[in-house]
Amino acid sequence: MPRIAAAVLAGSLLPTTFGGHPFWQESDKVERVNQRTHFVKNLSILGGLLIAVGDTAGRRAQRTADRTPDPVRGRIQ
């Protein structure tokens, strides 16, 4: 059930991101940067979760691994 779990986590991350890190409301420059950093971090996590939701039995990950050059041999396997 990893796809369902990823969907639930993605759903719970949206309100946390927008409610917990409202960088646009900060007047202090340092705090604004900190909040924006956390906001963008959460968006990147959300992107990974959405990829996991759409992945069907790891096929997308396997295709990516098949096209990735071997770091030792320097060629695609």
C-alpha positions in Angstrom: 0.0 0.0 0.0 2.9 2.5 -0.6 0.9 4.4 -3.2 -2.0 5.0 -0.8 0.4 6.0 2.0 2.2 8.4 -0.3 -1.1 10.0 -1.2 -2.2 10.4 2.4 1.2 11.9 3.3 0.9 14.3 0.3 -2.5 15.3 1.3 -1.4 16.1 4.9 1.7 17.9 3.7 -0.3 20.6 1.7 -2.0 22.3 4.6 1.2 21.9 6.7 3.2 23.6 4.1 0.9 26.5 3.4 -0.2 27.0 7.0 3.1 26.3 8.7 5.5 28.2 6.6 3.8 31.4 5.3 7.0 33.2 4.3 5.0 35.9 2.5 3.7 37.2 5.8 7.1 37.5 7.5 8.6 41.0 7.9 11.9 39.9 9.3 14.3 39.1 6.5 16.1 36.2 8.2 12.8 34.6 9.3 11.4 35.1 5.8 14.3 33.2 4.3 14.0 30.4 6.9 10.3 30.0 6.2 10.8 30.1 2.5 13.5 27.4 2.8 11.1 25.2 4.7 8.3 25.9 2.3 10.4 24.9 -0.7 11.7 21.9 1.1 8.1 20.7 1.7 7.2 21.3 -1.9 10.1 19.1 -3.0 9.0 16.4 -0.6 5.5 16.7 -2.1 6.9 16.2 -5.5 8.6 13.0 -4.5 5.4 11.8 -2.9 3.5 12.5 -6.0 6.0 10.5 -8.1 5.5 7.6 -5.6 1.7 7.9 -6.0 2.0 7.7 -9.7 4.6 4.9 -9.8 3.1 1.5 -10.7 5.0 -1.3 -8.9 8.3 0.5 -9.2 8.3 0.4 -13.0 9.2 4.1 -13.4 12.1 3.8 -11.0 13.4 0.7 -12.8 13.2 2.4 -16.2 15.2 5.4 -14.8 17.7 3.0 -13.3 18.1 1.2 -16.6 18.8 4.5 -18.4 21.3 5.8 -15.8 24.9 5.4 -16.7 26.9 2.9 -14.6 29.3 5.1 -12.5 32.0 2.5 -12.6 31.9 1.5 -16.3 30.7 4.9 -17.5 28.0 3.4 -19.8 24.4 2.4 -19.7 23.9 -1.2 -18.6 
